């Protein structure tokens, strides 16, 4: 763009505040497009934009901060935004008392935090930024809460345990802040907080502390009372992570409402919520103490529906179904909810893994035998031939 080149020649000598404001506004408008971002960065206009963002003129500062935010969205030139002076400017902008400037600066941090470059993750995780993000979350204005919680979530959503431990070593201020964020009525703030806690759970040293602080019941309360799909997805992610550890299954066992809520995820029209529901079912079905409660709440009915309708999820739903079938107390309810039909379909069409296919005939035999015992009158049951009893014994049906 020739006009960008002309602007680059003009900004070096621009001193009039009105001209500077117009230049900032122009760059804010064109920086929406990736091609313009490229030309702005190549023309080395970024240092001037940073300089303009520090001016006392409110409009110029807002436009310049918006340019910085737009440049951070560039798919290949994001590396330019990680320079040390750039991060210092962002930290400065988060302290401004102008609402729009603060919102754009926190949003920029959130965009940069989703990058995968580990060296840059360390750069944007310095103490100054950490403190400003926590202050932003504790502000009353909802827009600042939304963008600062997004920044926190994006920085924690990575596999760098050093960053997570560094941020946790602040006298538990982070966990306290996240706990208060779960009580906010805004859905964006809540699901950012839940995703952030889900990332922290992956650290063994603080997993127990998070559970002891009551996050399981807090997230359960959110899941039971929200209608927001994004928040439900966040809750599903959180529970799919925590239930990988069987030592925390007893929290579910002591609260029947939680099981009903997880089963509701299986029936969700949203595919991602349904995927989390299937994963949670597999994890909880590994605990036989939870089998009866899961089936009583209708898990088999939902899993059967998934097997029939969801091409991507049926192998996992079949795996959960096989786990639930391996419990005598469930067999009648399992049959009534269509579990036998689903297992027959899975076995006939080869829709589950080979090692699970070997278990399908035995599961069906156990189910059939126990269904007969449950539905036949006692007098009729005594007429079963000895050959049938022998076959039953050979199948090791208890």
GUNU-625542 format. One record per residue (C-alpha): x, y, z; residue in one letter. Coordinates in steps of 0.02 Angstrom, whole numbers, plus 50000, padded with zeros to 5 digits. Example, Ala and Ser with C-alpha at 12.3 -4.5 7.8 and 13.67 -1.06 7.14 Angstrom:
2
REC    east   north      up   rest
REC   50615   49775   50390      A
REC   50684   49947   50357      S
# end
This chain:
398
REC    east   north      up   rest
REC   50000   50000   50000      X
REC   50078   50162   49943      X
REC   49973   50261   50066      X
REC   50051   50166   50212      X
REC   50223   50216   50149      X
REC   50169   50396   50143      X
REC   50102   50382   50321      X
REC   50268   50308   50377      X
REC   50357   50461   50306      X
REC   50233   50578   50390      X
REC   50235   50505   50567      X
REC   50422   50539   50589      X
REC   50393   50726   50582      X
REC   50214   50738   50648      X
REC   50203   50847   50803      X
REC   50028   50920   50791      X
REC   49911   50823   50906      X
REC   49768   50829   50780      X
REC   49877   50752   50643      X
REC   49939   50617   50761      X
REC   49760   50578   50811      X
REC   49706   50564   50628      X
REC   49853   50450   50589      X
REC   49810   50338   50736      X
REC   49628   50330   50684      X
REC   49675   50287   50505      X
REC   49792   50147   50561      X
REC   49658   50080   50678      X
REC   49535   50065   50534      X
REC   49652   49982   50408      X
REC   49738   49866   50534      X
REC   49582   49758   50536      X
REC   49641   49678   50373      X
REC   49789   49557   50369      X
REC   49865   49639   50214      X
REC   49868   49807   50301      X
REC   49944   49728   50457      X
REC   50085   49663   50349      X
REC   50120   49834   50274      X
REC   50113   49921   50443      X
REC   50242   49803   50515      X
REC   50354   49806   50361      X
REC   50349   49996   50357      X
REC   50410   49996   50539      X
REC   50261   50096   50600      X
REC   50247   49993   50761      X
REC   50372   50099   50860      X
REC   50272   50255   50818      X
REC   50109   50170   50866      X
REC   50186   50124   51034      X
REC   50244   50303   51055      X
REC   50069   50369   51014      X
REC   49991   50251   51142      X
REC   50083   50344   51279      X
REC   50016   50515   51233      X
REC   49900   50606   51350      X
REC   49770   50633   51215      X
REC   49631   50510   51254      X
REC   49573   50479   51075      X
REC   49750   50451   51010      X
REC   49786   50330   51150      X
REC   49627   50231   51114      X
REC   49660   50219   50927      X
REC   49841   50169   50954      X
REC   49794   50033   51079      X
REC   49668   49966   50953      X
REC   49806   49959   50820      X
REC   49916   49860   50940      X
REC   49773   49739   50974      X
REC   49741   49714   50788      X
REC   49925   49686   50750      X
REC   49931   49549   50882      X
REC   49801   49455   50779      X
REC   49916   49442   50629      X
REC   49943   49255   50597      X
REC   50128   49259   50550      X
REC   50195   49425   50615      X
REC   50146   49402   50797      X
REC   50330   49382   50840      X
REC   50352   49570   50818      X
REC   50232   49597   50962      X
REC   50337   49500   51087      X
REC   50480   49623   51096      X
REC   50525   49676   51271      X
REC   50476   49859   51248      X
REC   50309   49804   51178      X
REC   50269   49705   51336      X
REC   50318   49853   51445      X
REC   50197   49962   51348      X
REC   50058   49835   51370      X
REC   50090   49829   51557      X
REC   50082   50019   51560      X
REC   49919   50021   51461      X
REC   49834   49899   51581      X
REC   49859   50029   51717      X
REC   49770   50168   51623      X
REC   49608   50234   51694      X
REC   49526   50237   51524      X
REC   49405   50092   51504      X
REC   49434   50063   51317      X
REC   49623   50068   51333      X
REC   49622   49943   51476      X
REC   49502   49829   51385      X
REC   49606   49827   51225      X
REC   49769   49799   51319      X
REC   49700   49650   51416      X
REC   49625   49582   51255      X
REC   49797   49596   51173      X
REC   49874   49498   51316      X
REC   49741   49365   51292      X
REC   49779   49353   51106      X
REC   49965   49340   51135      X
REC   49941   49211   51272      X
REC   49865   49088   51150      X
REC   50030   49075   51057      X
REC   50129   48914   51066      X
REC   50306   48984   51074      X
REC   50372   48939   51247      X
REC   50502   49079   51255      X
REC   50367   49207   51225      X
REC   50254   49127   51354      X
REC   50389   49159   51483      X
REC   50404   49340   51425      X
REC   50220   49381   51445      X
REC   50211   49294   51614      X
REC   50315   49420   51712      X
REC   50261   49479   51883      X
REC   50202   49649   51823      X
REC   50079   49575   51700      X
REC   50020   49447   51827      X
REC   49980   49580   51956      X
REC   49888   49689   51830      X
REC   49783   49542   51768      X
REC   49730   49501   51946      X
REC   49687   49684   51975      X
REC   49585   49684   51815      X
REC   49487   49530   51869      X
REC   49448   49614   52035      X
REC   49382   49772   51952      X
REC   49196   49806   51954      X
REC   49174   49840   51768      X
REC   49119   49684   51677      X
REC   49216   49720   51515      X
REC   49380   49728   51611      X
REC   49336   49568   51704      X
REC   49300   49480   51539      X
REC   49461   49529   51450      X
REC   49576   49508   51601      X
REC   49504   49336   51639      X
REC   49530   49292   51455      X
REC   49712   49346   51471      X
REC   49734   49238   51626      X
REC   49651   49089   51544      X
REC   49755   49101   51385      X
REC   49920   49110   51478      X
REC   49879   48962   51589      X
REC   49816   48856   51443      X
REC   49984   48782   51398      X
REC   50097   48642   51453      X
REC   50225   48752   51539      X
REC   50215   48698   51721      X
REC   50349   48825   51766      X
REC   50229   48968   51722      X
REC   50085   48891   51819      X
REC   50190   48860   51974      X
REC   50263   49034   51963      X
REC   50090   49111   51961      X
REC   50029   48999   52101      X
REC   50171   49050   52216      X
REC   50082   49211   52262      X
REC   50009   49161   52430      X
REC   49865   49073   52339      X
REC   49803   49240   52275      X
REC   49770   49162   52105      X
REC   49657   49025   52173      X
REC   49562   49150   52280      X
REC   49536   49263   52129      X
REC   49475   49119   52022      X
REC   49355   49065   52159      X
REC   49277   49239   52164      X
REC   49268   49242   51974      X
REC   49158   49086   51976      X
REC   49025   49184   52069      X
REC   49011   49320   51936      X
REC   48849   49319   51837      X
REC   48936   49344   51670      X
REC   48958   49182   51571      X
REC   49122   49235   51488      X
REC   49206   49266   51655      X
REC   49143   49102   51727      X
REC   49200   48990   51584      X
REC   49370   49077   51578      X
REC   49390   49041   51764      X
REC   49339   48858   51744      X
REC   49459   48830   51599      X
REC   49599   48911   51701      X
REC   49565   48799   51852      X
REC   49558   48648   51735      X
REC   49733   48692   51675      X
REC   49797   48707   51854      X
REC   49725   48537   51902      X
REC   49853   48456   51788      X
REC   49989   48504   51915      X
REC   49994   48362   52045      X
REC   50059   48473   52184      X
REC   49907   48587   52186      X
REC   49770   48469   52126      X
REC   49722   48417   52302      X
REC   49723   48597   52361      X
REC   49602   48647   52223      X
REC   49484   48505   52271      X
REC   49496   48548   52456      X
REC   49451   48730   52419      X
REC   49281   48671   52356      X
REC   49302   48698   52170      X
REC   49210   48535   52131      X
REC   49052   48595   52215      X
REC   49072   48770   52141      X
REC   49087   48706   51963      X
REC   48946   48583   51994      X
REC   48834   48727   52049      X
REC   48880   48823   51891      X
REC   48843   48673   51779      X
REC   48674   48641   51861      X
REC   48616   48822   51843      X
REC   48687   48882   51677      X
REC   48604   48883   51507      X
REC   48760   48948   51417      X
REC   48835   48817   51300      X
REC   49012   48887   51319      X
REC   49001   48876   51508      X
REC   48937   48697   51496      X
REC   49085   48653   51385      X
REC   49204   48728   51512      X
REC   49123   48627   51652      X
REC   49136   48469   51546      X
REC   49320   48503   51517      X
REC   49349   48530   51703      X
REC   49263   48369   51755      X
REC   49344   48266   51618      X
REC   49513   48319   51687      X
REC   49476   48295   51873      X
REC   49391   48126   51851      X
REC   49546   48053   51772      X
REC   49600   48032   51953      X
REC   49493   47897   52040      X
REC   49534   47964   52213      X
REC   49411   48105   52181      X
REC   49265   47996   52125      X
REC   49197   47988   52302      X
REC   49147   48172   52287      X
REC   49027   48120   52149      X
REC   48969   47968   52246      X
REC   48918   48079   52391      X
REC   48819   48197   52280      X
REC   48686   48117   52169      X
REC   48648   48284   52084      X
REC   48821   48284   52005      X
REC   48788   48117   51919      X
REC   48624   48180   51850      X
REC   48712   48334   51783      X
REC   48846   48230   51697      X
REC   48712   48120   51618      X
REC   48625   48278   51555      X
REC   48784   48319   51459      X
REC   48761   48155   51364      X
REC   48593   48217   51304      X
REC   48652   48390   51258      X
REC   48620   48446   51078      X
REC   48796   48522   51076      X
REC   48923   48397   51008      X
REC   49065   48459   51117      X
REC   48962   48447   51277      X
REC   48910   48272   51222      X
REC   49092   48223   51194      X
REC   49138   48280   51369      X
REC   48987   48184   51436      X
REC   49046   48023   51352      X
REC   49223   48046   51419      X
REC   49159   48078   51595      X
REC   49047   47923   51581      X
REC   49197   47816   51534      X
REC   49298   47882   51680      X
REC   49158   47863   51809      X
REC   49106   47692   51740      X
REC   49279   47630   51789      X
REC   49216   47643   51968      X
REC   49089   47503   52002      X
REC   49020   47598   52151      X
REC   48948   47726   52029      X
REC   48871   47604   51903      X
REC   48699   47593   51982      X
REC   48682   47781   52001      X
REC   48735   47812   51820      X
REC   48611   47686   51749      X
REC   48472   47746   51864      X
REC   48497   47923   51797      X
REC   48476   47864   51617      X
REC   48657   47852   51559      X
REC   48623   47692   51458      X
REC   48479   47773   51364      X
REC   48588   47920   51311      X
REC   48737   47810   51267      X
REC   48623   47700   51161      X
REC   48561   47853   51068      X
REC   48740   47910   51038      X
REC   48786   47739   50967      X
REC   48643   47750   50843      X
REC   48664   47932   50791      X
REC   48842   47992   50822      X
REC   48970   47921   50701      X
REC   49121   47995   50790      X
REC   49072   47954   50968      X
REC   49000   47778   50956      X
REC   49165   47683   50993      X
REC   49184   47780   51155      X
REC   49000   47766   51199      X
REC   49013   47578   51169      X
REC   49163   47568   51285      X
REC   49065   47656   51423      X
REC   48916   47543   51391      X
REC   49023   47386   51411      X
REC   49088   47451   51577      X
REC   48912   47483   51641      X
REC   48855   47310   51583      X
REC   48980   47227   51698      X
REC   48872   47245   51852      X
REC   48734   47123   51905      X
REC   48630   47259   51991      X
REC   48614   47355   51827      X
REC   48559   47217   51710      X
REC   48370   47238   51715      X
REC   48378   47428   51701      X
REC   48514   47408   51569      X
REC   48397   47299   51465      X
REC   48249   47415   51487      X
REC   48351   47564   51422      X
REC   48402   47474   51262      X
REC   48577   47424   51315      X
REC   48566   47246   51247      X
REC   48509   47307   51076      X
REC   48653   47430   51070      X
REC   48782   47298   51117      X
REC   48712   47180   50984      X
REC   48729   47318   50854      X
REC   48906   47357   50910      X
REC   48958   47175   50905      X
REC   48877   47140   50737      X
REC   48949   47292   50650      X
REC   49122   47287   50730      X
REC   49102   47461   50798      X
REC   49214   47440   50948      X
REC   49396   47398   50973      X
REC   49451   47216   50951      X
REC   49492   47189   51134      X
REC   49319   47251   51183      X
REC   49235   47143   51050      X
REC   49292   46988   51145      X
REC   49198   47049   51298      X
REC   49036   47086   51205      X
REC   48969   46905   51192      X
REC   49003   46872   51375      X
REC   48920   47035   51425      X
REC   48767   46992   51320      X
REC   48757   46817   51394      X
REC   48764   46886   51571      X
REC   48634   47017   51529      X
REC   48516   46890   51450      X
REC   48531   46766   51591      X
REC   48504   46896   51727      X
REC   48359   46975   51631      X
REC   48276   46803   51625      X
REC   48305   46780   51811      X
REC   48231   46951   51843      X
REC   48075   46934   51735      X
REC   48029   46748   51753      X
REC   47919   46692   51898      X
REC   48006   46582   52026      X
REC   47905   46428   51978      X
REC   47951   46447   51795      X
REC   48131   46480   51836      X
REC   48145   46309   51923      X
REC   48098   46224   51760      X
REC   48257   46279   51673      X
REC   48341   46120   51611      X
REC   48500   46055   51687      X
REC   48587   46077   51519      X
REC   48550   46262   51525      X
REC   48617   46269   51702      X
REC   48774   46179   51644      X
REC   48798   46302   51502      X
REC   48772   46443   51624      X
REC   48904   46372   51739      X
REC   49027   46355   51596      X
REC   49002   46538   51553      X
REC   49046   46583   51733      X
REC   48886   46683   51752      X
REC   48861   46737   51931      X
# end
